[in-house]
Amino acid sequence: MAEISAKLVQELRQKTNAGMMDCKKALKENDGDIEKAIDWLRQKGITSAGKKSDRVAAEGLVDTYIESGSQVGVLIEVNCQTDFVARNDAFKALVKNLAKQAAKADSVETLLTQPYIEDGNATVDEFIKQTIAQLGENIQVRRFVNFSIAEGKSGIVDSYIHTGGRVGVLVEVESETAAVVGNEDFQALARNSAMQIAACPNVEYVTVDEIPAEIAEKEKEVEMGREDLANKPQNIKEKIVQGRIEKRLKELALLDQPFIRDQSISVEELVKQVKSKVGQDIKIKRFVRYVLGEGIEKQESNFADEVAAQMGIK
């Protein structure tokens, strides 16, 4: 049996929110395999799915940029080490400029090599290092995504930032023609969709049909192993499991969620209402949701050493 270290137990706790002893037992039962331990905890009813965002968070900001006309949009996450720097005006300005500049970049690497929009004499990477020296903390562009309405297509890109830059959403809503792009109901649908996604941490897909088959198979494997079904006849077990899987998959799909501003209708029904108002087919095409620091493990280290490393000082 693999040795179960305190670090491994802590990692499992951060991913599942389960108790220390439960995590230790789960790891022992699964020979130190974290993924199997997560499934074991779910089967025991000790934790639930979808806890990836509960890991230790880094500081910084999530921000967006929408070009005039709403045909191009960016969602970006820039990390620093403390909330104090995240609230600093210089850091906020840097993040806003990076979001704007990322509209014309295809990766963090290419973004860093571009001339900085506010200082043509420095690249983005060089300007970030200058800001590190100014603020005294490590700063990193962690990730970004940009959406643009494809040539020959119609629609808009919109965004929403929640809880002071800790959660951000970028969404694209498609229409049949450009005639509805300026329509207030159509624009409201895009904004409400972004707000809905920000409020629904489990939502990962627009529709159930988009969910990969392997996710449903994994859910079935977990549900079939639950202890509360152990003594059920196979045919009854299958029916219960199927119902649980369908419920779980709907939790992952945006269109199946109750609309946050009117719980009596679903998001799918909201889309149908707007479709009727604008007189043409519309759909929520895609979205991305960022939570500040999700998946990042904070390391115990010397801040001064990190800053020196970022600045290339030995």
FENGI-V96263 format. One record per backbone hydrogen bond with DSSP energy under -1.0 kcal/mol. NH is the residue of the N-H (numbers start at 1). CO is the residue of the C=O. If there is no record, write none. Layout:
nh->{NH;NH}
co->{CO;CO}
This chain:
nh->{9;10;11;12;13;14;15;16;17;23;24;25;26;27;28;29;31;32;33;37;38;39;40;41;42;43;44;45;46;54;61;62;63;65;67;70;73;74;75;76;77;78;79;80;86;87;88;92;93;94;95;96;97;98;99;100;101;102;103;104;105;111;112;114;116;119;122;124;125;127;128;129;130;131;132;133;134;135;136;140;142;143;145;147;149;153;156;157;158;160;162;166;167;168;169;170;171;172;173;174;175;176;181;183;187;188;189;190;191;192;193;194;195;196;197;198;199;203;204;205;210;211;215;216;217;218;219;220;221;222;223;224;226;227;229;230;232;237;238;239;240;241;242;243;244;245;246;247;248;249;250;251;254;255;257;259;262;265;267;268;270;271;272;273;274;275;276;277;278;279;283;285;286;288;290;292;294;296;306;307;308;309;310;311;313}
co->{5;6;7;8;9;10;11;12;13;19;20;21;22;23;24;25;28;27;30;33;34;35;36;37;38;39;40;42;41;51;78;165;76;74;72;67;147;65;145;63;143;61;140;59;82;83;85;88;89;90;91;92;93;94;95;96;97;98;100;101;102;107;108;111;122;116;119;114;112;123;124;125;126;127;128;129;130;131;132;79;77;77;75;73;71;150;173;70;171;169;167;162;162;290;160;288;158;286;156;283;154;281;178;180;183;184;185;186;187;188;189;190;191;192;193;194;195;200;252;252;207;208;212;212;213;214;215;216;217;218;219;220;223;43;226;227;229;233;234;235;236;237;238;239;240;241;242;243;244;245;246;247;205;206;254;265;259;262;257;255;266;267;268;269;270;271;272;273;274;275;174;172;172;170;168;166;291;293;302;303;304;305;306;307;308}
